[in-house]
Every structure is written in structure tokens, then in C-alpha cells.
């Protein structure tokens, strides 16, 4: 058992873990197809998570779900993804946010590569002029 600073959680003390309706279905061995349909119909997220999703902040939504429901990252991520999948407009917005982030990353990488190539050319030119 690891030692932590601060107050222990209810689970560490011995209280049962808070259950969602999906946990009961999972414990019965439901198929992934059945789980996908149940999840689409019955996922209710905290208001803070829904607001974070409307801003395009997926990580913030997962954090809000973890904090309010006291569940692990994987479970919170699955709940948030199920909620996004059940909301077509929100799903489209999240896809756009991800695409924009990818474009920004690619632009930064291209800029970095250009600057690195320029520095390499200057260094190579300095070396070649100092030898001759």
C-alpha cells in the first residue's frame, strides 16, 4: 500500500466505489454493441464537463467527470466519449477542434524545421569560411 499525504478517499477507507448504471451492465457481461447503445441513451455528465466540451476542452471534461464521480481516468474518458458520440453537433465540433489542433501542430513543426535548417546552413557556412 502506498502512503499519501492528505485525506484518504472513501475507497481507500473501505467504502464501496460509487457505481454508475453502466457498471451493473458491465458486470453482467454485456456485449460492446449493447454497451454502445446503452451508453448513447443514458450518459449524464456534470454541468462543468458539458461546459468544457462546449468550449472544446476534452481534457477538462474528463477531469470534471473524474472529480465529481470519483472514478478513474479510463471510466471518465469512456463516459465523455459516449456523451460526445450521442450528440452529433458536439461530435462535429470536437472533430473540428482536433483538426485545428493538428493543423497548428503541423504549422509549428514546419516553422521549427525551417528555423533549424537555417541555423544548420549558417553553421555550415561559418565552418566552411573559417577553414579557407
C-alpha positions in Angstrom: 0.0 0.0 0.0 1.4 3.4 -0.9 1.5 6.3 1.5 -0.2 9.5 0.6 -0.4 12.9 2.1 -3.8 14.4 2.8 -7.2 12.9 3.4 -7.8 9.3 2.1 -10.6 8.7 -0.4 -13.7 6.8 0.5 -12.5 3.9 -1.5 -9.2 3.7 0.5 -11.1 3.7 3.8 -13.2 0.7 2.7 -16.4 2.2 1.4 -17.6 0.8 -1.9 -16.8 2.6 -5.1 -19.6 4.7 -6.4 -21.4 2.9 -9.2 -22.8 4.2 -12.3 -25.7 2.4 -14.1 -23.2 1.2 -16.7 -21.1 -0.7 -14.0 -24.1 -3.0 -13.4 -24.5 -3.8 -17.1 -20.7 -4.4 -17.5 -20.7 -6.8 -14.5 -23.3 -8.9 -16.3 -21.0 -9.3 -19.3 -22.8 -7.1 -21.8 -21.6 -7.1 -25.3 -19.8 -4.0 -26.7 -22.7 -3.3 -29.1 -25.2 -3.4 -26.2 -23.0 -1.1 -24.1 -22.7 1.4 -27.0 -26.5 1.6 -27.3 -27.0 1.9 -23.5 -24.2 4.5 -23.3 -25.7 6.7 -26.0 -29.0 6.9 -24.3 -28.2 7.2 -20.7 -25.0 9.3 -20.2 -25.5 12.3 -18.0 -22.4 14.4 -17.4 -21.8 17.1 -14.7 -22.5 20.6 -15.9 -18.9 21.5 -15.7 -18.0 18.7 -18.1 -20.7 19.8 -20.6 -19.4 23.4 -20.4 -15.9 22.2 -21.0 -17.0 20.2 -24.0 -18.8 23.2 -25.4 -15.5 25.1 -25.2 -13.8 22.2 -27.0 -11.9 21.2 -23.9 -12.0 17.4 -23.9 -9.4 17.0 -21.1 -11.3 19.5 -18.9 -14.5 17.5 -19.4 -12.7 14.2 -18.4 -11.2 15.9 -15.3 -14.6 17.3 -14.3 -16.2 13.8 -14.6 -13.4 12.2 -12.6 -13.7 14.9 -9.9 -17.5 14.7 -9.5 -17.9 10.9 -9.9 -14.7 9.9 -8.2 -13.9 7.4 -10.9 -10.7 6.6 -12.8 -9.4 8.2 -16.0 -10.4 5.3 -18.2 -14.0 5.3 -17.0 -14.3 9.1 -17.2 -12.9 9.1 -20.7 -15.3 6.4 -21.8 -18.3 8.4 -20.3 -17.2 11.6 -22.0 -16.6 9.9 -25.4 -20.0 8.2 -25.1 -21.6 11.5 -24.4 -19.9 13.2 -27.4 -20.9 10.3 -29.6 -24.5 10.7 -28.6 -24.5 14.4 -29.5 -24.0 14.8 -33.3 -23.4 18.6 -33.2 -21.0 18.3 -30.3 -19.2 15.4 -32.1 -18.7 17.6 -35.2 -17.4 20.4 -33.0 -14.9 18.1 -31.3 -13.7 16.8 -34.6 -13.2 20.3 -35.8 -11.2 21.2 -32.6 -9.0 18.2 -33.1 -8.4 19.0 -36.8 -7.5 22.6 -35.8 -5.1 21.4 -33.2 -3.4 19.1 -35.7 -3.1 21.9 -38.2 -1.5 24.2 -35.6 0.9 21.4 -34.6 1.9 20.8 -38.2 2.5 24.6 -38.8 4.7 24.8 -35.7 6.7 21.7 -36.8 7.2 23.2 -40.3 8.3 26.5 -38.7 10.7 24.7 -36.4 12.1 22.7 -39.3 12.7 25.9 -41.3 14.5 27.6 -38.4 16.6 24.5 -37.7 17.6 24.3 -41.4 18.5 28.0 -41.4 20.7 27.6 -38.3 22.4 24.5 -39.9 23.1 26.5 -43.1 24.6 29.4 -41.1 26.8 27.0 -39.0 27.9 25.1 -42.2 28.7 28.4 -43.9 30.7 29.6 -40.9 32.7 26.4 -40.7 33.4 26.5 -44.4 34.6 30.1 -44.4 36.8 29.7 -41.4 38.7 26.8 -42.9 39.6 28.5 -46.1 
